[in-house]
Amino acid sequence: MNSCVSRISRRRCIGLLASVAPSTLLFPALAAAQTAEQGADQVGQVGMAEIIVTANRRAERGQDVPISITALSPQRLEQQGIAKEQDLAASVPSLVVGQNGQGSRDSQSFTIRGQGATFQASPGVVVYLGEVPLPAAITLSQQGGPGNFVDLENLQVLSGPQGTLFGRNTTGGAVLLVPKKPTNDFGGWIKGEYGNYDRNYIEGAVNLPIVNDKVLLRVAGAYHDRDGFTRDVTFNKDRDNEHWFSGRVGLTLKPTDALENYTMAYYSKSDNNGTGLVNKGFNINGLKLVGFCTDPGEVSSGIDVPCDVYRGVTARSDALGPRQTAFSTDVFQQTISWGISNTTDLELSDELKLRNILSYQKLRIRYRYDGDASVLQQHDVDPGVLPGPGVVTSPFPINYFNATLATELPRDDLRQFTEELQIQGDMMDSKLVWTVGGFYYEQKPDGPQGSRAVVYCPAAFTGFCGASYARYGTSTVSKAVYAQATLDLGLLTPALDKLKLTAGYRYTWDHISGFATQYSQQTANPTLATCGADNSTVSFATAAADCQFSASLRTKAPSWVVGLDYKVTPAILLYGKVSRGYKAGGFNQYAVFTNTRTFDPEHVTSYEIGMKSDFHLGSMPVRLNTALYTLDYKGIQRATGDLNPVTFAGGARTLNADARIRGVEVEASIRPFQGLEIGGNLSYTDAKYKKYQYTVNNAFGQEACNGFVPFLGTADSSCLKLQYLAPWIWSVHAAAEQPLGKDAGTLSLFVNYSHTSSQNTEAVQLPSSQPGAVLGAYGTLSASLDWRNVMGSAFDVGLFGTNLANKLYRTSNSDVYQNGGLLYWATIYGEPRMYGVRVKYHFGAE
């Protein structure tokens, strides 16, 4: 506190002990707010909960920051049952969380204002743990592993381009996970939860001041184990289970008043039974075209079966329902993630601070999945131990001849290094605040990566089709320099006091390079192999090298921001800004054509105006934050499946389109009386493609907005709705607290209802040719009831439940049904009703 007072005014220092839980814009509350203000010292005193945010890479009141932010305290995270990314869905304006068409529930991608993860591209929304970006997988849109939501100081969601001050360029936004740092007070907590699906969770943390004010230590850990909610009737085991543990250690060293060094290390390991995909159908017409099945009276290809075999598999899946499935391969996912980061803060003077942030992290993911979610092998990745060919009721599992268990490799095995050096200035009683810095990012393979997949196996040959081979690796190096400053124009003339100008500029250089090899052993002559990329024939013994292709892409671009904000009163902030964002292009390691091996970067220009306000309606404290924005995208990245019609090699491609996105966001809360808060958020997003044309690689042609387009024709998909964008998102909550008197403790009730409207998941196909591409609207109800400090003790006990109405909803779709795709569709359902009891014990100062 002394250093705070020495550098800035006392009033601002008091403000720094509070901050936000909302988002952003306009003028409806001005009159009421002005009458509620009775002096400058009432900033943050209207009675609303406050959280310190770090959106500008320094601690500030969120209500003072001209950025659209939603911040959640650890208490609110616990009340809402938010322990992973998917749990945030609909709790933040314009935020969608899902698997983005991938067959892994662990792949939980953030999409903010219509922009998020694109397969094989750098994330559009980057997740940071302690100011360091978590490593991002290539084959899945997954950042880091589980356990990162444990023992947080707060969680912040920043909407819109964040390309000036933050480490990696992002066009959609950033999610900041802020771990609790060690303090001078001994204390800690331990929590246990037990619930349905045999839920057994244990979490805890301990704070140890080893040398007061000099050496401080904090240790946190968690163990989560829960049965799955989707039953695989083939292997008689649960899918969608949880089984992971994590640990985090934070050490602060303060050898002098001017120097602070914070080191954080974490480790996380998850090992589960994989995702319970559910088969919803096969493209019978497409299967007929490739000669895989026939109906009575049709000419046989010699490798076909009656189409009723495929229909029967889907009929059985429908009979099993959404919480059962029948796989042909024993799927799993294992994620190991660990890292260490070091942050050094050196006070050069009362006005200057030097900061250095260094990190090294590892991410390794192994998984196997049954893409078509059936006993057939239309699409199995790394098939392992399987039941008998086409047999659902085999009394014991046997090995298929095409099982690949002995040849499996990690799908992602990456190491990441970052270095960031900053100089921060806080001058002239905080009327001039600036940051200058440089950032270096490097992510490379840390071992062999690859997969084997059985794709397009006729039902008649299930268990015997040869599996293709794939090996790959992608490296990314990003370098950037940046500067940003905020000037209170009152420094120039008193007439402009409280009007601030912010300007920032960053220039980034990205180099992405990679290699990949895809080949399959020829059935007629096993000594030969066919390369997936160009259909050439090579020796099987040297195919890994002979079929390899590589590519490199260098891109560079500026990012910038210019904005004005004005404190109409100490509790009303108006702002407007224009910012430019950029996200690098990439390497396509699943390319099956030479012209799809790289894809271009994307650029966005964002225009936003907003308001943050605290005021009173009578005696009731109110917070109202609103924002209006328009985004103009050039080259927005869109990934889709691909197929080489000559080789039958399945792959992927990433297209670039132009789009316009605009929307409004509102977050509000009111306290009718002490102990009760009612609040919620609402967002509406309107988006459209302005230009979306590309060459059709599908040998069967494609239906597009401009009609049927033949192979190598130019398709126009601009009439499609944007991917993973829900036009309407809203939630309402009520939080109540009642002291029981005579030191008996406090009862706390929290109820929340969240709603997400329907969203399109398909990148290029019309909904008519892609069943299930539109995920239906859904809403979920959650609640918790806690008795804190039971009878004056250090124990809290509580009841909790999520999705209490047991709403059935889908979170992802495979989107490979169309001709030229994989000719099936499968889906992932959201979690069912979860409930349980928790007990928490506090000790020491916590």
N, C-alpha and C positions, 0 to 999 in steps of 0.2 A: 504493500500500500504506500509506503514511503516513496518508493521510486515512481509510483504513479503520480503522487502529488507533486513531486519535484519536476515532472515533465509537462504536465498539463493542468488546466484549471481544476479547482476542487469540484465544481459543478459537473464537469465532464467525467471526472474520476468517479463520482457517485453514479453517473449514468452508466459507466462501464461495469458496474456491479449488477446490471440487469440486462435482459434482452429477449428476443422475439419468439413467436410461434406461428406467424402468418406469411402472407405473400404480397399483394400490391394494388390501385389507382382511384379516383377522381374526386369530385367536389361535394357530394351530398351531405357530408358531416361537418362542413366548415362552420356554420353558424352555431350549432350545438357545441362543437369543440371549443370555439373561442369563448363561449360563456363558461365552459367548464374550467378554463385555465385561469388560475388566480395568481400566477407568478412563475418565474423561470425555474424555481427550485422544485416545481411539481412534475418535472420530467420523469416519466416512468412511475408516477405515484397514483395512477388512477385505479390501481388494484388488480391489474391483469398480470398473469404469470409472465416472467421474463427469463430469457436465456441469452447468454453471451454467444455471439456468432463470430466467425472468422472468415466471412465471405471476401473481405479485402485483405486477407492474410495478416490481420491484426485484430485484437479483441475490441468489439464495439457492441453497442446496443443495436439489435436488429432493426428497431424502429427508426434508427438514425442512418441506416444503410440503404442507399438508393438502388437496391437490387431486389428482385423477386425471390424471396426466401421462405421456406417452411422449415421450422426447427421444432424438434420433439425432444423433450426432456426424458431422462431414464424412467421417471415415474410414469409418464405417458406411454412410453414404449412398452412397459410392463402391463399397464392397464389395457392396452389395445392388443396385447399378445403379439407384438412385433418382434420376432426373433430372426427373421430372414427377409430377403428382398420381396418375395411374393406377398408377405404380410402388409407391405406398404401400399398395395393396390387400392386406389380410390381414397386414400387418406391424404393425398397431396394433389392440389389442382393440376390438371393436364398430365398426370403421371399414369402410365400404363406399365404393368409388370407382367411378363410372360416368357414362354420358352421360344418364341419366334420361329415356330415351325420345326424345331429340333427335337429329337427323340429323347431328351434328358430333362427330367424335372429339376435337376441341379443347375441347369442353364436358366437363370432367372435374370432377364434383361430389362433394364430401365429404358423406357421411351418417354421423353418429355417434350411436349408441344410438337408431337409427330415425328421426332427424330430420336433414334436410339442405336441399337446394335445392328450392324450389317454383317452377315456371315463373311468371315475372313478379313474384315476391315477393322481398323482401330475403332474403339467404342465411340459412339456419339454422345454418351453420358458416361463419364469416367468416375469410378468409385475410388475415394481416397481414404486411407487409414493413417491418421496422424500426419496429414499433409503430403503423403506419398501415394502415388497411384498404385493400386493393386495390380498384379500381373494379370493380363487378359489372355485367355486361351485362343487358339486359332480355329480349331475344329468345332468348338462350342462357343456361344456368346456368354461366357462365364468369367467373372473377375474374382480371383482369389477363391478361398474355400469357406466352409461354415465357421461360426464362432466369432465373427467380427462384430456382432451386435452386442456382445457381452461387455459389461462394465464400461459403458460409454458416459462421457460427460454430456453429450448431446448428439443428435443426428440432424444434419442440415441438408436440405435439398435446394439447390440453386438452379433456377430455370433460365434457359436461353444460352447463347454462346458465352463460353468462359475462356476465351483464348488469349487474354492479355496477361493476367496475373497468375493463372494456375498452370501447373506443370505441363500437362498435355493439352493440346488443342481439342476443344469439344464444341460441337455445333448444337447439341441438345441441352446440355447442362452438366452439373456435377453433383455428386452425393458425397458429403463429408462425414465420415465416421470419426468422432473426436474421442479418443480414449481418455479415461480419467487418469490424471497424472498424480505422482506421489505428492503428499503434503506433509506438513510438520506434525500432524496428529496421528497417533496410533489408533487403528480401528479397522473395521472390515465388516463383511457380511457373508452369510452362506444361505442358499435357498435350495429347497427341494420341491419338485412338482411330481404329482402322480395323477394320471388320468386315463381316459379310455384308450384303446389300442395299446394297453400296457405301457403307457407313457411313464418314463423314468428319467427325469431331468435333475441334474445337480449343477449349481453354479455358485461361484463365490469369489471373493477378493479380500486381500489383506493389505493394509498400508503400514509400512514400517519406517519411521524416522530413525535411521541408524545413527546419524550425527545431526543434531538439530540445525536446521537451516543450511546444512552442508551436504549431507549424503542421505537421500530419501529413496525408498524402494516401495514399489507396489506390484503385487502379483495377483493375477486373475486366472481363473480356469473354468471350464465347463465340460460336462459330459451329457450327451443327449442320446437316449435309446427309446425307440418307439416302433411297434409293429406297423406293417404296411396296411393300407386300406384298399388295396387291389389284390385279389387272390389269383395267382396263376394256377389254373387247374391242371395244367400239364405237369408242372414240376412240384405242385403241392406246396408252394411257398408264397409268402407275401411279397408283393412289389410295393414301391412307394413307402418303404420304411425309412427310419432314421437310425443311424449308428455312427456317432462321431464324438471326438473330443478335441479340445483346443486349450491352449495356455498362452498367457501373455505376461511379460515382465517389463516393467518400466523403472529405470534408474535415473535419478536426477542428481547431478553433481554441481555444487555452487562453491567453487574454491574462493571466489571473491564476490562482492556485491555486484560487480559489473559483468561477471561471466557465469552463464548457466549452460550446462550440457545435459541433454536428455537423450537417453538411449532406450529404444523399445525393441524387444524381440518377441516374435510370436511363432507358434507352431499349431498346425491344424491337420487332422486326418479324418477322413470320412470313408466308410466302406459300407455300401448298402446293396440291396438286391435289385437295383435298377428301377426304371420307370414303368408303370403299368399302362402302357399304350393299349388302346382298345381298337380293334379292327372294325371299320364301318362299311367297307365295301371294296369291290374290285371293278375296274373298268372293263366290262365284258366285251364291248365293241373293240377296244384296244387290244385285248387279249386275242380276239379273233384275227385282227389284222396281222399280228406277229405269229399266228399259227399255234397258239397255246391251248386253245379250246374251241370246240364246235358245238352247235346245237343240232338236234336231229334234222337230217336231210341236207346238212352242209358237208362240203368236201373236207376230208381229213388231211392234215399236214404230215401225219405220221408221228408227231411228238405231242399231239394234243390229247386232252381228256374232255369228257362232257363238261360244258360250261357250268352245269349244275354242281360240279365239284367245288368251284369257286363260290357259287351262290350258297351252297350248303355251309361252307366255312363261315361266311358272313352271317347266315341265319343262326348258326350256333352261337356266334359272338353276340348277336342281338338277344338270344335267349339267355345267355349268361348275364347280360346287363352291364351297366357301366362300372361296377366294382369287381368284375371278374374278367379274366382274359385267358388265352390259351396260346402260349408261345411255342416256337420250334427251337429256341435256343435259350439257355439259362443266362439271362442278362445280369449285369451288375454295373456299378460305377464306384471307382475309388479315386479320391482326390487327396493329395498331400500338398500342403502349402506352408511355407515358412519364410521368414524374413527378419532382417534386422535393419533398423534405421537409427540415425544419429542426427540430432538437431542441436546446433550450437548457437547461442545468442550472446553477443558481446556488445555491451553498451560502450560505444566509443566516446560518447558525451551525453549531455542531457537531451540532445536533439538527434543524435545519430546512433543507429544500431546496425551491427553486422550480423547476418544470419547465414548459416550454412546447413543444408539438409542433404544428407547422404543416405543411400539405401541400397540393399542387395536382397533380392527375393527369388524364391523358387516356386514353381507350380508344375505338378505332374498329375496328369489325369489319365486313368485307364477306364475304359468302358466297353461294354458290348450291348448292342440293342437289336431288337427284332422290329424293323421298321414297319412291316406290314401287319405285325401283331397277330400272326396266325401260325398254324402248324405247317403252312407252306413256306417256301423260301423265295418268295418274290423279291424280298429285300432283307437280308440278314447281314449285319456287320459283325465281323469276328465271331462267327458261329462256333460255339464250344460244345459242351455235352448236350446231346439232343435225343429226343425220343425216336422211335422207329419211323421210317419214311411214311408220311401221311397218316400216321396212327395217333389218335388222340388218347386212346385208352390203354396204351401200352402199360403192362403191369410193372415194368421197371425201365429206367432210362438206359439207352445204349448209345454208342458213338456212331454218328453218321460217318460215312467215308469222307465227306467233305468238311468234317470238323477241323477247326483251325486253332484249337486251344494251344498247341505247342508252339505256334508261330506268332502269337499275339505280342504286340509291342505297346508301349504307352502311346496314346493318341496325341497327347500334348506333353512335352517335357521341355520346359522353358526356364531360363534364368533371366533376371532383369536387374539392371543397374541404373540408378539415377543419381544425379548430382545437381544441386541447385544452390547458387550463391546470390544473396540479396544484400542490398544496403537500403535501410529504411530511414526516412527522415520525418521528424515531427517537430515543426518549427513555428515560431511566432504564435505561441499559445494555441497551437493546433490549427492555425489558419492556413498553413501549408503543410500537407502530408504527402509524402511521395515514396515510391519504391522503384529501385533499379536492380535488375538481376539478369542472370543467365541460367539456362536449363539444359541439361544433357540427359538423354534417355536412350537406353540400349536394351533390346530384348532379342535373345538368340536361343536356338535349340541347345539343350544341354544333354543330348543323347539321341540315339535313333528313335524316330517316330514313324508310325505306320499303322496300317490296318489290312485286313483281308475281308472281302465281302462277297457274298453270294447274291448276285443281282440278276433278275430276269431268268430265274430257274423255272422251267416248265413244271407244272404240278406233277406230271408223270415221272419226272426225274428228281423229285424232292429227295434230298439226302445224298445225291450223287453228282450234282453239278460242280464243276471246278470253281474254286474261289479265286477272285482276282487279287493281285498283290498291289499294295501302294506303299511308297516311302516318300517322305517329304520333309521340308524344313523351310521356315521363313524367318528372316532376320530384319529387324527394324532399328534404325538409328535416327534419332531426332535431336536437332540442336536449335536453340532459340535464345534470343536476347530480347529483353522487354523493359519498358519503363512506364510508370503511371503516376499521376499526381492529381491531387485535389486541392484547389485554391478557394478559400473563402474570399469572395470579392469584396467583402467588407474591409479587407486589408488595403484596398485601393481607395475606397470611399465609404463612409459610414452609411450612405444611402443604400448600399448593396449588401449590408451585413446580413448574414444567414443565407445568402445566395452563393452556392458553390458550383464551381466549374471543375469537372473531372475529364481528363484526357489521358489516354493510354495507347501505346503502340508496341507491337511485338512482331518480330520477323522470325520465321521458322523454316528450317531446311530439313527435309525428310528423305531418307534413302531406305527403300524397301527392296529386298532381294530374296530370291527363293529358288528352290529346286523341287522337283517332284518326278516320280516315276510310277507308272501304272502299267501292268501287264497281266496276262492270263495264260496259263499253260494250255497248249492245244490238246484236245482230247484224242484226235487221230494220231498225233505224233508227240508224245510227252516230252521229247527232247527239244521241242520248239515252243516258242511263246509268241503271242501277238501283243504288240504295244497298243495301249488304249488310246493314246493321243493321235496316232497317225495310221494305225492298222498295219504297220510293217511287221514282218516276220523275222525274229531273231532267235539265237540260241537261248534256251531256257536258262542255261548255266550263267549266261552273261546278261540276262534281260534287265536286271536291276540297273546296270550301267547303260546298256544300249537303248533303253526306252526312256531314259531320263531327259527331261527338259528343264530349262531354267530361264529366269527373266529378272530384270532389274528395273526399278522405277525411281527416279529422283523428282521430287516435287518441292516447291517452295512458295511461300505466300506470306503477305502481311496480315495481321489481325489488329484491330484497333477499336477504340471506344471513345465517344465524345458525349458528355452528358451534363445536364444542369439539374440541381436540386435546390429546393428552397424550403426553409423552416418557417411556415406561415405563423405558427406559434410553436412553443417548445414541444408540443405533442402532435403537430401535424406536419408531415413531410410530403411535399410534391416533388416529383422528378420526371425527367424525360431523358432518353438517351438513344443514340444510334450506335450500333456496334457491328463489327465485321468478324465473322468466324470462318474457320478453315479446318478441314479434316483431310488427312493425307489419302492418296490412292493406295493401291495394294497389289499384292501378288495372289493369283488364283492357283492354288496348288491342286485344285480339282478340275483344271481346264482339260477339255477334250477337243478343243480347237486351238489353232495357233493364234487366232485373233482374240482370244478371251483370257490370255495368260496374265494380263495386268488390267487394272481398271483405274479410272481417273479420280482425282480428288473432288471434294465438294466444297462449295463456298456458300455462305449465307450472310445476308444483311438483315439486321434486326432493328425494328423501330418500336420503342416501348415508352409508354407514359404510365405513371402510377401514383398512388397516394397511400400513405401509411398514417393512421390516425388513432389516437386514444382520446376519448371524451366521455361525458356523462349524459345520460338521459334521466333527468331528475337526479336521483342519488345513485343510479345504477351505472357502474363503469362499463364502457363499451370499447371494443377494438374493432376497427374496420380497415382492412387493407385490400386494395383493388389494383388491377393492372389491365391494360389494353396493349396488344402487341400485333405486329405484322412481320412475318419472316419471308424473305425472298431468297429461295434456294436456287443455286446454279450447280447442276451436276449431282443432285442428291443421289446417293448410292442405293441400289435396289438389287438384292441377290435373289437368284432363282435357280431351279434345277436345270440341267442340260443333259443332252444325250447325243453321242456320235452315232448316227444311223448306220454307218458302215461297220463300226467295231462293236456296237451295242454297249460301249463304255459309258456308264453314267457318271455325271460330274456336276459342275456348277458354273455359273457365270454371274458377273456383277455388271449391271447396267447403270447408266447415269441419266437422270431426268431433271427437268426444271420444275419447280413447284412454288406455290404461294400458300402460306399458312397464316391464319390470323385468329385471334381469340381474345377472350376476356376471362379473368380469374378474380375470384372474390373469396376472402377469408374473413370471418366475423365471429365475435364472441361477446357475450353479455353476462354480467353477474347481477341477477335480479335482487339478490341479497347475499350476505356473507355466507359462504359455504356452498353456493350453487353457481355453476357455470354452464351456460348453454351456448353452443357454437357449431360451426361447420364450415364447409368450403364448397364452392361451386366453380366449375370451369366449363366454358363452351369453346370448341375449336372448330373452325371452318377451314378446310384445306382443299386444294385441287392441284392437279398437275397442269402446268402451262405448256410443256413440251415433253413428250415421252415416246420417242421413236427408236426403233432398233431393227436389226436384221434377224429374221426368223431362222434359227438353226434346226428347228424341228422338221424332220423329213416328211412328217405327216401334215405339215401346215398347222395353222393356228387361227382360232377365232379371236379377233381383236376388235377394237372400237371402230376400225375401218372395214369390218367384215372379215371374210375368210382370207387369210394371207398364206400363200404357198411357201414352200421351202425356199429360202434365200430372198423372200420378199420383205418389204418394209412394213412392219406392224406399228400401229399407233395405239398405245394403252392409256392415253391421257384421260379417258372417261372413267377410269377406275378410281375408287376411293383409296386414299393413302393407307399404307400398311400400319397396323398396330396403333391406330389413332382412334380413340373413342370420343365422338363429338361432345357428349355430355358426361361429366364426372361430378358427383356430389356426395357429400356425407354430412351427417348431423350427429352431434354428441351431447350428452349431459353428464356433468361430473359434479357429484355432491359429496360433501364431508360434514360429519356431525360428531363433535366431541361428546363422549359419553359421560363426562363429569367424574369428579372424585378420582382422577388419574386412572380411569378405567380404559383409556385409549380413545381411538377415533375410528368411526366407521366411514369407509370411502366407497362410493358406488360410481361406476363408470359404465355408460351404455353408448354404443356407437352403431350407426347404420350407414353403410357405404354402398354406393350404386355406380356401376359402370355401364354405359350404353354399348350397343353392338359395335364391333370393329371388324374391318377387313384384314385378312392375313396374307392375301395373295399378292405377288409382285407384278405379274404380267397377264394372268389368265382372267377371263370374264367369269363371274360367279356361276354362270350356267354350265361352264366346263370344269369347274373345280368344286365338287360337293364339300360342304363344311367349311369353306373358306371364310365365311362370315361367322364369327363367334357371337352368340346371342348375348343380349343385355342380361345383367344379373345384379343382385344386391345381397349383401351379407350383414347379419346382425351379430354383434359381439357384446359381451358384458363381463364385468368383474366386480366382485364385492370383497373388500378387504377390511379386516379389523387390525388396525395398527397399534402397536404397543399394548398388546393384550394385558389388561389389568395392571397397567403400569410397567410391564416387563419389556424386555428387548425383543420380543417375538411379534411377528406379524403373521396372521393366517388369512387365507383368501380362497375364494371360489372364482373360477374363470370359465369362459366358454367362447368359442369362435364359430362362426357360421351356425348359430343356434337354431335357425330354421332348417338346417340341413339342405340348403339349396344346392341343386345339381347344376353345375355350369362347366363350360369348357375353357381351358386356358391356352390351348395351342392346337394347330391342325397341320397335317403332314404336307398338304398342297403338292402332291405328285401324281394326281389322278389322271391328268390329261394325256392324250396320245403323244408319244415322244417322251413322256415322263415314266414313272415307275408303275403306273396303272393300278394304284390302290389308294385308299385314304384311311388314315387312322388318326386318332385324336387323344388328347390328354385332358382328363377331368380335374377340376379343382378339389381341394381338400373337403371332406365331409365335416359334419359337426365334430368339434373337438372340445373336450371339457375336462376339468380336473380340479384338484385342490393344491394349494401351495403353502409352504411354511418358510418363513424367512427370519433369520436371527441376525441382529445387529450387535456389534460390540465396539467398545471404544468410542471414538468421536463420530462414527457413522450411524 
